[in-house]
Structure formats: structure tokens, C-alpha cells
Amino acid sequence: MVSLKTPGKENGFRPNLKRLRVDAVRDFPEGCGRVVPRVQPSKCEESYGDMNTLPRSYLKDAGRKSLMVPFVKDKEGERHVVCNNFGTADVVDKAEIRVKKALAAYQETLTKMGGQCDANSDKLECWKLYTEAAMYLKKKYKWVNTKKQIGHIPGVKVGDKFRYRTELAIVGLHSHFQCGIDYMTKNGNPIATSVVESGRYANKTKSHDVLIYTGQGGNPKVTKGKAEDQKAKHGNLALMNSKAARTPVRVIRSYKFAEESGYVYDGLYIVDDYWQKRGEFGKLVYEFLLRRNSDQPKSHILQQLVMPR
């Protein structure tokens, strides 16, 4: 028979395995430790991921390097932070932090590679600088949200502004530096994920909630080739499939003011309809009627938007 030894028993010492009784006083806010419904203005903030770890720069009064924030799930599977140490909105969305870090890394890379361009700079040289800096970060795996997806992008909110077109790809809003329609393959068919209204095509803004978006291809101003009829393929076919599937499409609009220019995320739109017509060069083009989802906040900058033409 094999006899099992208790640790420490051979030295004449047997550890006390009885649980110690400790008097404790509740010193955390009411509501912590329970699922906090979304409708309540709580001390706890919504979180993404199993645990949120905030860097030192986001902790104002903490005397430690990071803050671990636990979450719980409700019956619908939604995640909620149980509570934080400050009782206010000091907890920042982890996805938003990742986006901000990626954009900060891009700005730093631009500076190291020669700085930023101004109105008097050569546009082609500026474009090379912006794309080279972006591709450098991609090789370093500094891009975020790299997997294409339908709907909002984690860490990006409606109304967020971007100075450069390349930043849209870095944060995962729109993966193409030039093509206006981005799409993914779903069940063997292309489905649109996002469009950029950059002013290069004859798009029409009927209102802040309705956009007539011109399909891609056949535009000599863009391709520097001859004008031709647009085809029902690639991005155009993807928008057609989005209409049939009723899947939302992200819309990013360019803007230009006297003091600044760039791009703003306008939110999700549904492709309501599409048709063909003769375009400005006498060739057939597709036009898509995009209608903005009503359950989204209005972007302040779009209220005074001046679209470049």
C-alpha cells in the first residue's frame, strides 16, 4: 500500500487547513457586483473584451500602471463593466484606445519620414508620403480592425474626423486608398462594406440623410482612360447585393472648409434603390440611392458641410 504524505508532516508540523474568519466592511458603490441595465445612468461603463487594461496616460489619479476592469454578461449576452475605481467615465473603450494609438503612430511615422504637406506641396509627392507611411505601419502590424466587416467599426464613432484618406484604411473604416467602394465576400457574393464620397464622381447630396452615389468605373477623370459604360461588377455589384440583402453600408464623406479639410464618418446607410442613366461623359453609369439609418446621432460637421467639387 502506498501512503500519501501531508506537506510539512514529516517535520512535525501540520498546516491549519481551517478557513480564517475575517470581519469585512462594504466599501464599494451600491450596484457593483450586479448587471447594470443600459437604461440606468450607472457608475459603470460599457466595455469590450474580456478585460480592459488602460495605459498609465489614461489613469489620472491611479498610483499603479494599469487598471483591470471586469465585466459581466446579461441574458442577451451583452457585456457590462461591473464597476470601476473612480465611479465616473474614467474607463475608456479599449477599441477606441487601439484606434487612437494607431493614428498617433501614423502621425509619428509621417513626421519621421519628412513631415506633413501643405497647400503648396506637390500632390503626387504628398500622396507617396502618406501611402508609404501607411504601408510601413501595415508591415509592422500597427493597423487595427484589419478583418473586413459589415456595420460600425469598433473604436470609431459617427462624426469622427480623419485628416488623410490613408487613415481610413489604418483604422479599418475603408481598406482602399483610392477605390470609392469597399466590399467583402459573403456566401460567394460581393457585399459592400463602405463607400467614400470624395467628390471625384458626380455624387449628389439630397439631404444630410440621403446620398445619390455614382458607381465606379468608366470615369476618365479617375482612371485617365477613355470614358465607357459602367459594368455590374466589383463595387457596383457589391452595392446591388447590399440592396438585396438589406445590409448596412458605412459612408465616409470628404469635407473642405477654409481652415481644414479631411474625411468624416457619417454612419450607416441602406441601399434603397439603383438605376442606370447617361453620365457627364455620355456613357451609362449606375446611381445608388443611399438612405441613412435614423437611429444614429447627427454629425456636427455635416450640418455645415461644404462638399468639394
C-alpha positions as CSV (number, residue, x, y, z in Angstrom):
1,M,0.0,0.0,0.0
2,V,1.2,3.5,-0.9
3,S,0.9,6.1,1.9
4,L,0.4,9.7,1.0
5,K,2.4,12.3,3.0
6,T,0.9,15.6,4.0
7,P,3.2,18.6,3.2
8,G,5.1,19.5,6.3
9,K,4.0,16.5,8.3
10,E,7.5,14.9,8.2
11,N,8.8,17.9,10.1
12,G,6.3,17.5,12.9
13,F,4.2,20.5,11.6
14,R,0.7,20.1,10.3
15,P,-0.7,23.1,8.5
16,N,-4.0,24.6,9.7
17,L,-6.4,24.0,6.9
18,K,-9.4,25.7,8.6
19,R,-10.7,28.8,6.9
20,L,-9.9,32.0,8.7
21,R,-12.9,34.2,9.7
22,V,-12.5,37.9,8.7
23,D,-14.7,40.8,9.5
24,A,-15.3,42.9,6.3
25,V,-17.0,46.2,5.7
26,R,-18.7,47.1,2.4
27,D,-16.8,50.0,0.9
28,F,-17.8,49.9,-2.7
29,P,-20.7,51.7,-4.5
30,E,-24.2,50.4,-4.5
31,G,-24.9,48.3,-7.6
32,C,-21.4,46.9,-8.1
33,G,-21.4,43.1,-8.5
34,R,-24.7,43.1,-10.3
35,V,-25.5,43.5,-14.0
36,V,-26.2,47.2,-14.6
37,P,-29.1,47.7,-17.1
38,R,-28.3,50.0,-20.0
39,V,-31.1,52.4,-19.2
40,Q,-29.6,53.3,-15.8
41,P,-27.1,56.1,-15.6
42,S,-24.6,54.0,-13.7
43,K,-21.1,54.4,-12.3
44,C,-20.0,51.5,-14.6
45,E,-19.1,51.9,-18.2
46,E,-19.7,49.6,-21.1
47,S,-16.6,47.6,-22.1
48,Y,-15.3,45.4,-24.9
49,G,-13.1,42.4,-24.4
50,D,-12.6,40.0,-21.5
51,M,-10.7,42.6,-19.5
52,N,-9.9,46.3,-20.3
53,T,-6.3,47.3,-19.4
54,L,-5.8,51.1,-19.5
55,P,-2.3,52.5,-20.0
56,R,-0.8,55.0,-17.5
57,S,-1.8,58.0,-19.6
58,Y,-5.5,57.3,-19.1
59,L,-5.3,57.0,-15.4
60,K,-5.4,60.4,-13.8
61,D,-5.2,59.6,-10.1
62,A,-4.2,56.0,-10.0
63,G,-1.0,55.1,-8.4
64,R,-0.4,52.0,-10.5
65,K,0.5,51.2,-14.1
66,S,-2.9,49.7,-15.2
67,L,-6.5,49.2,-14.2
68,M,-8.1,45.9,-14.8
69,V,-11.9,46.3,-15.4
70,P,-14.1,43.2,-15.0
71,F,-17.3,42.7,-16.9
72,V,-20.4,40.5,-16.7
73,K,-22.9,39.4,-19.3
74,D,-26.7,39.9,-19.2
75,K,-29.3,37.4,-20.5
76,E,-28.9,38.8,-24.1
77,G,-25.1,38.3,-23.9
78,E,-24.3,42.0,-23.7
79,R,-21.2,42.8,-21.8
80,H,-21.2,45.4,-19.0
81,V,-18.4,46.6,-16.7
82,V,-19.3,45.8,-13.1
83,C,-17.7,48.9,-11.7
84,N,-14.5,51.0,-11.8
85,N,-12.3,52.5,-9.1
86,F,-13.3,56.1,-9.8
87,G,-17.1,55.9,-10.2
88,T,-17.0,58.1,-13.3
89,A,-16.3,57.8,-17.0
90,D,-12.6,57.2,-16.5
91,V,-12.8,53.8,-18.2
92,V,-12.1,54.3,-21.9
93,D,-13.2,51.9,-24.6
94,K,-10.4,49.5,-25.3
95,A,-11.1,49.6,-29.1
96,E,-11.1,53.4,-29.1
97,I,-7.7,53.3,-27.4
98,R,-6.4,51.0,-30.1
99,V,-7.7,53.3,-32.9
100,K,-6.1,56.4,-31.2
101,K,-2.8,54.6,-30.8
102,A,-2.8,53.6,-34.5
103,L,-3.5,57.1,-35.6
104,A,-0.8,58.5,-33.3
105,A,1.7,56.0,-34.7
106,Y,0.8,57.2,-38.2
107,Q,1.4,60.9,-37.3
108,E,4.7,60.0,-35.7
109,T,5.7,58.0,-38.8
110,L,4.8,60.9,-41.1
111,T,7.0,63.2,-39.1
112,K,9.9,60.8,-39.2
113,M,9.5,60.3,-43.0
114,G,9.6,64.0,-43.8
115,G,6.7,65.8,-42.2
116,Q,3.3,66.8,-43.5
117,C,2.4,68.6,-46.7
118,D,0.8,72.0,-47.1
119,A,-1.2,73.7,-49.8
120,N,2.0,74.5,-51.8
121,S,3.3,70.9,-51.7
122,D,3.3,68.7,-54.8
123,K,0.2,66.5,-54.5
124,L,1.8,63.4,-56.0
125,E,4.7,63.6,-53.7
126,C,2.4,64.0,-50.7
127,W,0.4,61.0,-51.8
128,K,3.5,58.9,-52.0
129,L,4.5,60.1,-48.5
130,Y,1.1,59.3,-47.0
131,T,0.8,55.8,-48.6
132,E,4.4,54.8,-47.8
133,A,3.9,55.8,-44.1
134,A,0.7,53.7,-44.0
135,M,2.2,50.7,-45.7
136,Y,5.2,50.9,-43.3
137,L,2.8,50.7,-40.3
138,K,0.9,47.8,-42.0
139,K,4.2,45.8,-42.2
140,K,4.7,46.5,-38.5
141,Y,1.2,45.1,-37.8
142,K,0.1,48.5,-36.5
143,W,-3.2,48.7,-38.4
144,V,-6.4,47.8,-36.4
145,N,-9.7,46.2,-37.4
146,T,-8.0,44.6,-40.4
147,K,-10.7,42.0,-40.9
148,K,-13.4,43.3,-43.2
149,Q,-16.8,43.6,-41.6
150,I,-20.3,45.0,-42.1
151,G,-21.6,47.7,-39.8
152,H,-19.8,50.1,-37.4
153,I,-16.1,49.6,-36.7
154,P,-15.0,49.1,-33.1
155,G,-13.4,52.3,-31.7
156,V,-14.8,54.6,-34.4
157,K,-17.9,56.7,-33.7
158,V,-20.2,58.6,-36.0
159,G,-18.8,62.1,-36.5
160,D,-15.1,61.1,-36.1
161,K,-12.8,63.1,-38.4
162,F,-9.8,61.9,-40.3
163,R,-7.2,64.2,-41.9
164,Y,-5.9,61.8,-44.5
165,R,-7.6,59.2,-46.7
166,T,-5.0,56.6,-45.7
167,E,-6.2,56.9,-42.1
168,L,-9.4,55.3,-43.1
169,A,-7.6,52.1,-44.0
170,I,-5.4,52.2,-40.9
171,V,-8.4,52.1,-38.6
172,G,-10.5,49.7,-40.7
173,L,-13.2,52.0,-41.9
174,H,-12.3,51.7,-45.6
175,S,-9.4,49.5,-46.9
176,H,-8.8,51.1,-50.3
177,F,-6.6,54.2,-50.7
178,Q,-8.3,55.2,-54.0
179,C,-11.3,53.0,-54.8
180,G,-14.5,54.5,-53.5
181,I,-16.4,51.2,-52.9
182,D,-15.1,48.6,-50.5
183,Y,-16.6,45.2,-50.2
184,M,-16.2,41.7,-48.8
185,T,-17.2,38.2,-50.0
186,K,-20.2,36.6,-48.2
187,N,-21.6,33.3,-49.3
188,G,-19.6,33.6,-52.6
189,N,-21.0,37.1,-53.4
190,P,-19.5,40.6,-53.0
191,I,-21.3,42.7,-50.4
192,A,-20.4,46.3,-49.9
193,T,-19.0,47.4,-46.6
194,S,-18.3,51.1,-47.1
195,V,-18.2,53.9,-49.6
196,V,-16.2,57.2,-49.7
197,E,-17.8,60.3,-51.1
198,S,-14.7,62.1,-52.2
199,G,-16.1,64.4,-54.9
200,R,-14.4,62.7,-57.8
201,Y,-17.7,61.3,-59.2
202,A,-20.9,63.2,-59.8
203,N,-22.5,62.2,-56.5
204,K,-25.5,64.2,-55.2
205,T,-26.3,65.0,-51.6
206,K,-30.1,65.3,-51.5
207,S,-30.1,66.0,-47.7
208,H,-28.0,65.0,-44.7
209,D,-29.8,61.7,-44.8
210,V,-29.9,60.9,-48.5
211,L,-27.0,60.4,-50.9
212,I,-27.1,59.6,-54.6
213,Y,-23.9,57.7,-55.0
214,T,-22.4,57.2,-58.5
215,G,-21.0,53.7,-59.3
216,Q,-17.3,53.1,-60.1
217,G,-15.6,52.7,-63.4
218,G,-15.6,54.5,-66.8
219,N,-14.6,57.9,-65.4
220,P,-11.6,59.4,-67.3
221,K,-11.0,61.9,-64.5
222,V,-10.2,59.0,-62.2
223,T,-8.8,56.3,-64.5
224,K,-7.1,58.6,-67.0
225,G,-8.5,56.3,-69.7
226,K,-11.4,56.7,-72.1
227,A,-15.0,57.1,-70.9
228,E,-17.0,53.9,-71.1
229,D,-20.2,52.3,-69.7
230,Q,-20.0,51.2,-66.1
231,K,-20.3,47.4,-65.6
232,A,-22.3,45.5,-63.0
233,K,-19.2,44.0,-61.3
234,H,-16.8,44.6,-58.4
235,G,-18.0,47.5,-56.2
236,N,-21.1,48.2,-58.3
237,L,-22.2,44.5,-58.0
238,A,-21.5,44.7,-54.3
239,L,-23.8,47.6,-53.8
240,M,-26.5,45.8,-55.7
241,N,-26.1,42.8,-53.5
242,S,-26.3,45.0,-50.4
243,K,-29.7,46.3,-51.6
244,A,-30.9,42.8,-52.0
245,A,-29.6,41.7,-48.6
246,R,-30.6,44.9,-46.9
247,T,-27.1,45.1,-45.2
248,P,-25.9,48.5,-44.0
249,V,-23.0,50.3,-45.7
250,R,-20.6,52.7,-44.0
251,V,-20.5,56.2,-45.6
252,I,-17.4,58.4,-45.2
253,R,-17.7,61.9,-46.6
254,S,-15.0,64.3,-47.6
255,Y,-15.3,67.9,-46.3
256,K,-13.5,71.1,-47.0
257,F,-13.5,74.3,-45.1
258,A,-11.3,77.4,-45.3
259,E,-9.3,76.2,-42.3
260,E,-9.3,72.5,-42.7
261,S,-10.2,69.5,-44.9
262,G,-10.5,65.8,-44.4
263,Y,-13.0,63.0,-44.0
264,V,-15.8,62.4,-41.6
265,Y,-17.5,59.1,-40.7
266,D,-21.2,59.7,-41.4
267,G,-22.6,56.4,-40.2
268,L,-24.6,53.5,-41.7
269,Y,-26.8,53.8,-44.8
270,I,-29.1,51.3,-46.6
271,V,-29.1,51.0,-50.4
272,D,-32.7,51.7,-51.2
273,D,-32.6,51.7,-55.0
274,Y,-30.3,51.9,-58.0
275,W,-30.7,52.6,-61.7
276,Q,-28.7,53.5,-64.9
277,K,-28.5,56.8,-66.7
278,R,-26.3,58.7,-69.1
279,G,-23.5,60.4,-67.2
280,E,-21.5,63.5,-67.8
281,F,-19.4,61.8,-70.5
282,G,-22.3,60.4,-72.4
283,K,-21.8,56.9,-71.0
284,L,-24.1,54.7,-68.9
285,V,-23.4,55.0,-65.2
286,Y,-25.0,53.4,-62.1
287,E,-26.5,55.6,-59.4
288,F,-27.4,54.2,-56.0
289,L,-29.9,55.8,-53.6
290,L,-28.4,55.5,-50.1
291,R,-30.6,56.4,-47.1
292,R,-29.1,57.0,-43.7
293,N,-30.3,54.9,-40.7
294,S,-32.4,57.1,-38.5
295,D,-31.2,55.7,-35.2
296,Q,-27.8,57.4,-35.3
297,P,-26.5,60.7,-33.9
298,K,-26.1,63.6,-36.3
299,S,-22.6,64.6,-37.1
300,H,-22.0,68.3,-36.1
301,I,-19.6,68.8,-39.0
302,L,-22.1,67.6,-41.6
303,Q,-24.5,70.4,-40.6
304,Q,-22.1,72.9,-42.2
305,L,-20.5,70.6,-44.7
306,V,-19.2,72.0,-48.0
307,M,-18.6,69.2,-50.4
308,P,-15.5,69.6,-52.7
309,R,-16.3,69.5,-56.4
